[in-house]
């Protein structure tokens, strides 16, 4: 299998998330948030799972996405979405 086929998509995941967040911020359309959750949701959950049990990780993950929904207006594209 050629690594050149796999790696570009892996390295571009964060820039894709940045673009999805910008689309969501500008339009407010939930389809962009859905795509963002599909893109980053597992990473967020697994990050939290390393620090808490499964139920708490799921609860915090859900709270994080609610905060994204509520505070989309405060997102600045000056840094990566994942750091916001």
N, C-alpha and C positions, 0 to 999 in steps of 0.2 A: 504494500500500500504506500502510496506517495504521501510523504508528510506535507508537501506543498499544497495538497488538497485539503488536509485537515487543519493545519495550523492557522492559516489566514482567518478562518471563521472564529477560531478560539481566541485569537488575539484581538479581534474586532468586536467582541461581545460588549465591552464596556462602551465603546463609541456608539454602538447600536442602542444601548440603553440610554445613553445621553440624548440621542436623537428622538427616541420614543418619549422621554420625559419632556423634551422641548415641545413635541407635538401635543402632548397632554396639557402642558402648561398653557400653551397658546390657544388651544381649542376648547379645553375642558371636556372633550368627548371621552367617555369611559372606555371606548374601544382601545385607545392608546394606553390607558392604565392597565387594561386586561393584558395587552401585549407585553407591557413592562413587567407585570407580575409573572407572566409565563417565562420571560427572559431571566429575571433575577430572583424569583421567589424561592427556588430551591437553594440557591447560594445563601440567601439570607437565613432560611430555615436551618441549613446545616451549620452555618456560623453560630447561630443561637443554640443549636443542639449540643455543640461542644461545651457550652457553658451552663446548660440547664437540662432538666428532663424534657421528654417529648411534649407533654401537655403545656408546660410553661413556655417552651420554645414556640409552639404553635400559637399560643395566646399573644406573645410578644410580637411575633411575626405579623399577626393580624392587626395589632395596634400600630405597628410601623406603617403598614399599607393604608390604614385609616388616616394617619398623620400626613402621608403623601397626598392623599385625596383632599384633606382639609387645608393643607399649606402649600399647594402647588404654586400659588402666586409668589411665594418667597424663594423659589428655586432660582439660582443664578447659574448660568452655563459656564461660569468661569472655572469650575472644577468638575470632576467626574460626578455622575449621579450617585455612585456607590459611596462616595465620601460625604455626600449631602445627607 
